[in-house]
Amino acid sequence: MSIWEAVAVLAAGVGAGTINTIVGSGTLITFPVLLAVGLPPVTANVSNSLGLVPGSLSGAIGYRRELAGQRARLLRFGATAFVGGLAGAILLLALPSKAFDTIVPILIALALVLVIAQPRLAAALRARRESNHTTAHRDGGIALLLGLLLASTYGGYFGAAQGVLYLSLMGLLLDEELQRINALKNVLALIVNGVAALFFLFVARFDWAAVALIAVGSTLGGQIGAKVGRRLPPTALRAVIVAVGLVAIAQLLLK
């Protein structure tokens, strides 16, 4: 890795840590950069997962005050995220590399569609509840647990837009403030990244230079994200995520 490639990976780590803390989808920044500097897709993915763990921890700490009063919910959701993250990590190594190359662009595309559609979906669900004079289940019910399990499995497998999936699911099914939901999302992402990285540590090959650069950058980015998360307009952030996601899809399809 040349000096300029190292700078690019470090900068991607800062951007990923920032965006992951605010909303998720930081992998859509780091993964294309790792591909661009020459890492194979699976090696890039496992290196990225390990490198983003310190950033996830940094972001979770930055949002710690929004976790007040959510201990029981966090334990329930956290256990679900642990199981899903481990399942996704196992799937990544069990499936052939060609399957990974084929599946990931589809997953990213679906995640980007969800990024765009989520505000309208949330508004439609709220309107339906109002018309039926019903309220959201306090903890989202079985539907949310199943959704979080699937999102966590996806996160352990790849992780791009994992945070967006969490925010969308909890935003739709929990009657809770967005910042408190975001705090939950940061802890769930930490659990998934952590269990996947721990699993990969014993069974997969890493590019340790990339891991170190992303770890340093994402830790800094996690603190930046915690500071600016309440100020950045959602529309602007969605536009950035979509743009980066399209670059990732293009790089994977043209590789």
KAWO-V85895 format. One record per backbone hydrogen bond with DSSP energy under -1.0 kcal/mol. CO is the residue of the C=O (numbers start at 1). NH is the residue of the N-H. Records with the same first field share a line. If there is no record, write none. Layout:
CO: NH, NH
//
This chain:
2: 6
3: 7
4: 8
5: 9
6: 10
7: 11
8: 12
9: 13
10: 14
11: 15
12: 16
13: 17
14: 18
15: 19
16: 20
17: 21
18: 22
19: 23, 24
25: 28
26: 29, 30
27: 31
29: 33
30: 34
31: 35
32: 36
33: 37
34: 39
35: 38
40: 44
41: 45
42: 46
43: 47
44: 48
45: 49
46: 50
47: 51
48: 52
50: 53
52: 56
53: 57
54: 58
55: 59
56: 60
57: 61
58: 62
59: 63
61: 64
63: 66
64: 67
65: 68
67: 70
70: 74
71: 75
72: 76
73: 77
74: 78
75: 79
76: 80
77: 81
78: 82
79: 83
80: 84
81: 85
82: 86
83: 87
84: 88
85: 89
86: 90
87: 91
88: 92
89: 93
90: 94
91: 95
96: 100
97: 101
98: 102
99: 103
100: 104
103: 107
104: 108
105: 109
106: 110
107: 111
108: 112
109: 113
110: 114
111: 115
112: 116
113: 117
114: 118
117: 121
118: 122
119: 123
120: 124
121: 125
122: 126
123: 127
124: 128
125: 129
126: 130
127: 131
128: 132
129: 134
137: 140
140: 144
141: 145
142: 146
143: 147
144: 148
145: 149
146: 150
147: 151
148: 152
149: 153
150: 154
151: 155
152: 156
153: 157
154: 158
159: 162
161: 165
162: 166
163: 167
164: 168
165: 169
166: 170
167: 171
168: 172
169: 173
170: 174
174: 176
177: 181
178: 182
179: 183
180: 184
181: 185
182: 186
183: 187
184: 188
185: 189
186: 190
187: 191
188: 192
189: 193
190: 194
191: 195
192: 196
193: 197
194: 198
195: 199
196: 200
197: 201
199: 202
200: 204
207: 211
208: 212
209: 213
210: 214
211: 215
212: 216
213: 217
214: 218
215: 219
216: 220
217: 221
218: 222
219: 223
220: 224
221: 225
222: 226
223: 227
224: 228
225: 229
228: 231, 232
233: 237
234: 238
235: 239
236: 240
237: 241
238: 242
239: 243
240: 244
241: 245
242: 246
243: 247
244: 248
245: 249
246: 250
247: 251
248: 252
249: 253
250: 254
//
